[in-house]
Amino acid sequence: MSDFFNLVNNKQENAKNIFVLGISWDKSSSYRLGALKGPNYIRNSTSSQIYNSFTETGIDLSQRWNVIDLGNINTAFEDLDKLITNIRDRIVEHRSKEPIFFLGGDHLVTYLCLHALNPKNTGIIYFDAHPDLYENYEGDKFSHACVLQRVFEYTDIMPHNLVQIGIRASTKPQRDFSEENGILVYSRKEAQKLELEKIKNQIKEKLGHLEQIYVSFDMDVLDPAFAPGVGNPEPAGLSTSNIIDLIHELRGLPIKFFDIVEVNPTHDYSNITACAAAKIIKEMLGVIP
């Protein structure tokens, strides 16, 4: 039962609307296909039969959010412009200024959603093992390895308003691009060893002045021991606990959007990856203002 911790159609008087939209897309994957099945797989792991509505920090989400599920976007075709238009139309049809989160799909979903939203004065916090800053990958400009270059090309978001966390599979050209463009990058080792208070202050100094923030979670930011069901597993990653601790430090930032991508049911084991995704969603719902 996919009820998002019993928050779907929540009738609590003080609950605000938050929307969720699935994009079942994996045609940009460079290794293991299967992420197109991710949205419903994640949904099924948010059941109130497994979880209550309280975050680790004691917030009762039933008093805060009414989740409105917009279903999944049809991605049977391969026309990206049409797909972006369909995402935009679905969002505009149902939403004004309420926050929204997205379920992927491979990581190109982040580009598709940001292009559809085209939010102004916006920063990105990007949890990933890979920087996704290739100009093209194996001749494909729309590979999931090129997500952020396409975001910078097709939206108003600037590279210096990007923070990356958990990076451990970069190349020299990508590192050079980050340094030249003022991107704040925390490697896997830095994210594990730096004091959370220091990371929080640096991120707030970097992005706190912006009107809104989009947070993206590629599940391969986690070590494969904590997320085996991903498209491009990269060993020596963060733990689920590391990620949740970092999420708690995002409280106070103007987060309006987030996504969970690269969950690949075909390669998951005992729902480990889906449960980690559900945990991330739950704790994120506790930090969104």
C-alpha positions as CSV (number, residue, x, y, z in Angstrom):
1,M,0.0,0.0,0.0
2,S,1.6,3.3,-1.1
3,D,0.2,5.8,1.3
4,F,3.4,7.8,2.1
5,F,3.3,7.1,5.8
6,N,-0.5,7.5,5.8
7,L,-0.2,11.1,4.6
8,V,-2.1,10.6,1.3
9,N,-5.5,12.4,1.6
10,N,-4.6,13.4,5.1
11,K,-7.5,15.3,6.6
12,Q,-5.7,16.9,9.5
13,E,-6.7,20.6,9.8
14,N,-3.2,22.0,9.8
15,A,-1.7,19.9,7.1
16,K,-0.4,21.7,4.0
17,N,-0.4,20.1,0.5
18,I,2.8,18.6,-0.9
19,F,2.7,16.9,-4.3
20,V,4.5,13.8,-5.6
21,L,5.0,12.9,-9.2
22,G,6.7,9.8,-10.7
23,I,8.8,9.8,-13.9
24,S,9.3,6.3,-15.1
25,W,12.4,6.9,-17.3
26,D,15.6,5.0,-17.7
27,K,16.5,5.5,-21.3
28,S,19.5,7.7,-20.3
29,S,21.1,5.0,-18.1
30,S,24.6,4.0,-19.1
31,Y,24.8,0.7,-17.4
32,R,22.0,-1.2,-15.8
33,L,18.4,-0.6,-17.0
34,G,15.4,-0.9,-14.7
35,A,15.0,2.4,-12.9
36,L,11.8,3.1,-14.9
37,K,10.2,0.8,-12.4
38,G,11.5,2.9,-9.5
39,P,8.5,5.2,-8.8
40,N,6.0,2.6,-7.8
41,Y,8.6,0.5,-6.1
42,I,9.5,3.4,-3.9
43,R,5.8,4.2,-3.3
44,N,5.2,0.7,-2.1
45,S,8.0,1.1,0.5
46,T,6.4,4.1,2.2
47,S,3.5,2.1,3.6
48,S,2.1,3.0,7.0
49,Q,2.1,-0.8,7.6
50,I,5.9,-0.3,7.9
51,Y,6.3,3.2,9.2
52,N,4.6,5.6,11.5
53,S,4.3,9.3,10.7
54,F,7.0,10.6,13.1
55,T,10.5,11.6,11.9
56,E,13.6,10.9,14.0
57,T,13.5,14.4,15.3
58,G,10.0,14.0,16.7
59,I,8.0,15.8,14.0
60,D,4.6,14.4,13.4
61,L,4.2,14.6,9.7
62,S,0.5,14.0,9.9
63,Q,0.2,17.5,11.4
64,R,2.3,19.0,8.6
65,W,1.6,17.4,5.2
66,N,-1.2,16.2,3.1
67,V,0.5,14.2,0.2
68,I,-1.3,14.5,-3.1
69,D,0.0,11.8,-5.5
70,L,-0.1,12.9,-9.2
71,G,0.8,9.4,-10.4
72,N,3.4,8.8,-13.1
73,I,4.2,10.5,-16.3
74,N,3.9,8.3,-19.4
75,T,7.4,7.9,-20.8
76,A,6.8,5.3,-23.5
77,F,8.0,7.7,-26.2
78,E,11.6,9.0,-26.4
79,D,10.9,12.7,-27.3
80,L,12.5,14.6,-24.4
81,D,10.8,17.9,-25.3
82,K,7.4,16.2,-25.2
83,L,8.2,14.6,-21.9
84,I,9.3,17.9,-20.4
85,T,6.0,19.5,-21.7
86,N,4.0,16.7,-20.1
87,I,5.7,17.1,-16.8
88,R,5.2,20.9,-16.9
89,D,1.5,20.4,-17.8
90,R,0.9,17.9,-15.0
91,I,2.5,20.3,-12.4
92,V,0.7,23.4,-13.6
93,E,-2.6,21.5,-13.7
94,H,-2.5,20.5,-10.0
95,R,-0.1,22.9,-8.2
96,S,0.4,26.6,-7.5
97,K,3.3,27.2,-5.0
98,E,3.1,24.1,-2.9
99,P,6.3,22.0,-2.6
100,I,6.7,18.9,-4.8
101,F,8.9,15.9,-4.9
102,F,9.7,13.5,-7.7
103,L,10.3,9.8,-8.0
104,G,12.6,8.5,-10.7
105,G,13.7,7.0,-13.0
106,D,17.4,7.5,-13.8
107,H,19.1,10.8,-12.9
108,L,18.1,12.6,-16.1
109,V,14.8,12.9,-14.3
110,T,16.4,15.8,-12.3
111,Y,17.1,17.7,-15.6
112,L,13.7,16.9,-16.9
113,C,11.9,18.3,-13.8
114,L,14.1,21.3,-13.4
115,H,13.6,22.2,-17.1
116,A,9.9,21.8,-16.7
117,L,9.8,23.9,-13.5
118,N,12.5,26.4,-14.6
119,P,12.6,27.8,-11.1
120,K,14.2,31.2,-10.6
121,N,16.8,32.1,-8.0
122,T,17.3,28.5,-7.2
123,G,20.2,26.3,-5.9
124,I,20.8,22.6,-6.0
125,I,22.0,20.2,-3.4
126,Y,23.1,17.0,-5.2
127,F,23.7,13.8,-3.3
128,D,25.6,11.4,-5.7
129,A,28.6,9.3,-6.1
130,H,29.1,10.9,-9.5
131,P,29.4,14.6,-10.4
132,D,27.3,14.1,-13.6
133,L,29.3,17.0,-15.3
134,Y,30.3,15.3,-18.5
135,E,29.5,17.5,-21.5
136,N,28.6,14.3,-23.3
137,Y,29.0,10.7,-22.3
138,E,29.8,8.1,-25.0
139,G,28.4,10.6,-27.6
140,D,25.1,11.2,-25.7
141,K,24.5,14.8,-24.4
142,F,21.4,13.5,-22.5
143,S,23.1,10.6,-20.7
144,H,22.4,10.5,-16.9
145,A,26.2,11.3,-16.6
146,C,25.5,14.8,-18.2
147,V,22.6,15.9,-16.0
148,L,24.0,19.1,-14.5
149,Q,25.5,20.3,-17.8
150,R,22.1,20.1,-19.3
151,V,20.6,21.9,-16.3
152,F,23.0,24.8,-16.7
153,E,22.3,24.9,-20.4
154,Y,18.5,24.8,-20.3
155,T,17.6,26.6,-17.1
156,D,18.6,29.7,-15.3
157,I,20.4,27.8,-12.5
158,M,24.1,28.7,-12.3
159,P,27.0,26.4,-11.5
160,H,28.1,28.4,-8.4
161,N,24.7,27.7,-6.9
162,L,25.4,23.9,-6.8
163,V,26.5,21.8,-3.8
164,Q,27.5,18.2,-4.3
165,I,27.8,15.7,-1.5
166,G,29.3,12.2,-1.5
167,I,31.3,12.4,-4.8
168,R,33.8,9.6,-5.2
169,A,33.9,8.9,-9.0
170,S,35.0,12.1,-10.5
171,T,37.4,12.8,-13.4
172,K,40.0,15.5,-13.8
173,P,37.9,17.5,-16.3
174,Q,34.9,17.4,-14.0
175,R,37.0,18.4,-11.0
176,D,38.4,21.3,-13.0
177,F,34.9,22.4,-14.1
178,S,33.8,22.4,-10.4
179,E,36.8,24.5,-9.3
180,E,36.5,27.0,-12.2
181,N,32.8,27.5,-11.6
182,G,32.7,27.8,-7.8
183,I,30.8,24.5,-7.2
184,L,31.0,23.4,-3.5
185,V,31.9,19.7,-3.5
186,Y,32.1,17.3,-0.6
187,S,33.8,14.1,-1.4
188,R,32.6,10.9,0.2
189,K,35.6,11.2,2.7
190,E,34.9,14.8,3.5
191,A,31.2,14.2,4.0
192,Q,32.0,11.4,6.5
193,K,34.8,13.2,8.3
194,L,33.8,16.9,8.4
195,E,31.7,18.1,11.4
196,L,28.1,18.3,10.5
197,E,27.9,21.8,11.9
198,K,30.6,23.0,9.5
199,I,28.9,21.4,6.5
200,K,25.6,23.0,7.5
201,N,27.2,26.5,7.9
202,Q,29.0,26.2,4.6
203,I,25.9,25.1,2.7
204,K,23.8,27.9,4.3
205,E,26.5,30.4,3.4
206,K,26.5,29.1,-0.2
207,L,22.7,28.7,-0.8
208,G,20.8,30.3,2.1
209,H,20.2,33.6,0.2
210,L,18.4,31.9,-2.6
211,E,14.6,31.9,-3.0
212,Q,14.4,28.1,-3.2
213,I,16.4,24.9,-3.3
214,Y,16.1,21.7,-5.2
215,V,17.6,18.6,-3.5
216,S,18.4,15.5,-5.5
217,F,19.2,12.1,-4.2
218,D,20.9,9.6,-6.5
219,M,20.7,6.4,-4.4
220,D,24.2,5.4,-5.5
221,V,25.5,8.1,-3.1
222,L,25.0,5.2,-0.7
223,D,27.5,2.4,-0.5
224,P,26.1,-0.7,-2.3
225,A,25.8,-2.4,1.1
226,F,23.0,0.1,1.9
227,A,21.6,0.5,-1.7
228,P,22.4,-2.5,-3.9
229,G,19.5,-1.7,-6.3
230,V,21.0,1.2,-8.3
231,G,22.0,1.6,-11.9
232,N,25.7,2.4,-11.3
233,P,26.9,1.0,-7.9
234,E,30.0,2.7,-6.6
235,P,31.7,1.0,-3.5
236,A,33.0,3.0,-0.5
237,G,29.9,5.2,-0.2
238,L,28.0,6.9,2.5
239,S,25.8,5.0,4.9
240,T,22.1,5.6,5.3
241,S,22.8,7.0,8.7
242,N,25.3,9.5,7.1
243,I,22.6,10.7,4.7
244,I,20.0,11.1,7.4
245,D,22.4,13.1,9.6
246,L,23.1,15.4,6.6
247,I,19.4,15.8,5.8
248,H,18.7,16.9,9.4
249,E,21.3,19.7,8.9
250,L,19.3,21.1,5.9
251,R,16.6,22.4,8.2
252,G,16.1,26.1,7.8
253,L,17.0,26.1,4.1
254,P,14.2,27.2,1.6
255,I,13.8,23.7,0.1
256,K,10.8,23.5,-2.2
257,F,11.6,20.5,-4.4
258,F,13.4,17.2,-4.0
259,D,13.8,13.9,-5.9
260,I,14.8,10.3,-5.4
261,V,16.4,8.7,-8.5
262,E,18.3,5.7,-9.7
263,V,16.4,3.1,-7.6
264,N,16.5,0.0,-9.7
265,P,14.2,-2.8,-8.4
266,T,15.7,-5.3,-10.8
267,H,18.9,-5.3,-8.8
268,D,17.6,-4.6,-5.3
269,Y,17.8,-7.2,-2.5
270,S,15.2,-7.6,0.2
271,N,13.9,-4.1,-0.6
272,I,17.0,-2.6,1.0
273,T,17.3,0.3,-1.5
274,A,13.6,1.1,-1.5
275,C,13.5,1.2,2.3
276,A,16.4,3.6,2.3
277,A,14.6,5.7,-0.2
278,A,11.5,5.7,1.9
279,K,13.5,6.8,5.0
280,I,15.1,9.7,3.0
281,I,11.6,10.8,1.9
282,K,10.3,10.7,5.5
283,E,13.1,12.7,7.0
284,M,13.0,15.2,4.1
285,L,9.4,15.8,4.8
286,G,10.5,16.8,8.3
287,V,12.9,19.5,7.1
288,I,11.0,21.2,4.3
289,P,9.5,24.4,5.7
